Amino acid sequence: MVHTRSPREIDKISRSCQIVADTLIMLEPHVVSGARVSDLDQMAEDFIRSQGARPAFKGYMGFPATLCVSIDDAVVHGIPGEAILKNGQIVGIDCGAELDGYYGDHARS
């Protein structure tokens, strides 16, 4: 069975997705050599909350963070820790936000 969303629901999903996109755009200039991954996570949480949403991943099945961060060959959905980014590393960031019961989720490397 296919569940068709109403225009109102689609708008709420779009707003959640826009918050996530804006979060990743905000983080982009901070994902540099010397950045602490846990600081990026806190920045993302603060930004999402400032938009009236909540981090979708934080607390889900015990997940402790706002972002999933994978560095180089780490498995996707890594938990942000105290790692410091180094020049040349490949960094994958997955982010989700919930607004009024609707979710947005994007990832970027």
Buried (B, 14 or more C-beta within 10 A) or exposed (E): EEEEEEEEBEEBBEBBBBBBBBBBEBBEEEBEEEBBBBEBBBBBBEBBEEBEBBBBBBEEEEBEBBBBBBBEEBEEBBBBEEBEBEEEEEBBBBBBBBBEEBBBBBBBE
